[in-house]
Amino acid sequence: MTELGDALGTDCLVLGGFADKDSGYFRLFKSDGRRNPDWYGWRAPVLSPVNGEVVGLYSNPVTNTPGHMQPALPSFIVFRRHDDVIVVYAHVTDVRVKIGDHVTAGQIVALDGNNGFARAPHIHVGAYRGVTPLQIRWDLRAEKKIFVE
């Protein structure tokens, strides 16, 4: 894999309480969002999306300030399932796996970060088979709680 790319990838952000109870919109940060710790997702556990093997890692040690990004690769983890589907997580921090590790779906593999070409703490997820991007669908029925209070 020579390029992460964004084809059919998606950004995942942790939501907080309602911004305005009448609007139905959730908040992404606790105060004005100018500091990473203001964001609900900042350093939240990131779980392995699959049972598989870690086949790629990159660490970008520079943490962005919300609203500003660096023109550099983000920290990322590349997973490979038994059927050769590749899943990539980008913008992670505090990575807890190494190349060659076998992971189980739901295992903590990193924390949510803000690095590379990103303006705020989030995780970018992409999936591929060979060079073909795959569409990601989320099964939220497994979630017990949909936002942080």
C-alpha positions in Angstrom: 0.0 0.0 0.0 1.7 3.2 -1.1 -1.1 5.7 -0.4 -3.8 5.9 2.2 -6.2 8.0 0.2 -9.7 9.1 1.1 -11.8 7.1 -1.4 -15.0 6.2 0.4 -13.3 6.8 3.8 -15.2 8.4 6.6 -14.3 10.6 9.6 -15.5 9.5 13.1 -16.0 12.0 15.8 -17.2 11.5 19.4 -20.4 13.5 20.2 -21.2 15.2 23.4 -24.5 16.5 24.8 -27.0 18.5 22.9 -25.8 21.9 21.6 -29.4 23.1 22.0 -32.1 20.7 23.1 -34.5 22.1 20.6 -32.2 21.8 17.6 -31.3 18.1 17.9 -27.7 18.8 17.1 -24.9 17.3 19.3 -21.8 19.1 20.4 -18.3 18.0 19.4 -16.5 19.9 22.2 -17.1 21.1 25.7 -16.2 24.8 25.5 -15.0 26.7 22.5 -13.0 23.8 20.9 -9.7 25.7 20.7 -7.8 23.1 22.7 -7.7 19.4 22.0 -8.9 18.4 25.5 -12.0 20.5 24.9 -13.1 17.8 22.3 -15.1 14.9 23.5 -13.1 12.5 21.4 -9.6 13.6 22.4 -7.6 10.6 23.6 -10.7 8.4 23.6 -9.9 4.7 23.2 -9.8 3.5 19.5 -10.8 -0.1 19.1 -9.7 -2.6 16.4 -12.3 -2.8 13.7 -11.5 -6.4 12.8 -9.9 -9.7 13.8 -6.7 -9.6 11.9 -3.0 -8.6 11.7 -1.4 -5.2 12.0 0.5 -4.8 8.7 1.4 -1.1 8.7 2.1 1.7 11.1 3.3 5.3 10.9 3.8 7.7 13.7 3.6 11.5 13.3 4.7 12.9 16.7 3.4 16.5 16.0 0.0 17.2 17.6 -2.1 19.8 15.8 -4.0 22.6 17.5 -7.7 22.6 16.6 -8.3 24.7 13.6 -4.8 24.2 12.3 -3.3 21.3 10.4 0.1 20.3 9.1 0.7 19.2 5.5 2.0 15.8 6.6 1.0 12.2 6.9 -1.1 11.4 10.0 -0.2 8.7 12.4 -2.0 5.5 11.1 -2.5 1.8 11.7 -3.2 -0.6 8.8 -5.1 -3.8 9.6 -5.5 -6.9 7.3 -8.3 -9.4 7.7 -8.0 -13.1 6.8 -9.8 -12.3 3.4 -7.2 -9.6 2.5 -9.5 -6.7 3.3 -7.4 -3.8 4.5 -8.7 -1.3 7.1 -6.8 1.9 7.8 -7.2 4.2 10.9 -5.6 7.6 10.6 -5.0 10.5 13.0 -4.4 8.1 16.0 -2.1 8.7 18.9 -0.6 6.5 21.6 -0.5 3.5 19.3 -0.6 0.3 21.4 0.2 -2.3 18.7 3.1 -3.1 16.4 3.5 -4.6 13.0 2.9 -8.3 13.1 0.5 -8.2 16.1 -2.7 -10.2 15.8 -5.7 -8.1 17.0 -9.2 -8.9 18.0 -12.2 -6.7 17.0 -12.9 -4.4 20.0 -9.3 -4.5 21.3 -7.9 -1.0 22.2 -5.2 -0.3 19.6 -4.6 3.5 20.1 -6.2 6.7 21.3 -8.0 9.4 19.3 -5.6 12.0 18.1 -5.2 15.2 16.0 -2.2 15.0 13.7 -1.3 15.2 10.0 -3.9 16.7 7.7 -6.6 17.2 10.4 -8.2 20.3 12.0 -9.7 18.5 15.0 -9.5 15.3 17.0 -11.1 12.4 15.0 -10.3 9.1 13.4 -10.4 8.7 9.7 -11.3 5.1 8.6 -10.9 3.6 5.1 -11.2 0.1 3.8 -9.8 -1.5 0.7 -9.5 -4.9 -1.1 -6.4 -4.6 -3.3 -6.7 -1.1 -4.9 -10.6 -1.1 -4.7 -12.0 1.1 -2.0 -14.8 -0.4 0.0 -17.9 1.4 1.4 -18.0 1.4 5.2 -21.3 0.8 7.0 -21.6 1.2 10.8 -23.7 -1.1 13.0 -24.7 1.2 15.8 -26.9 -1.5 17.4 -23.9 -2.7 19.4 -23.5 0.8 21.0 -24.9 1.1 24.5 -24.5 4.9 24.6 -24.4 7.2 21.6 -22.9 10.3 23.2 -20.7 11.4 26.0 -22.3 13.4 28.8 
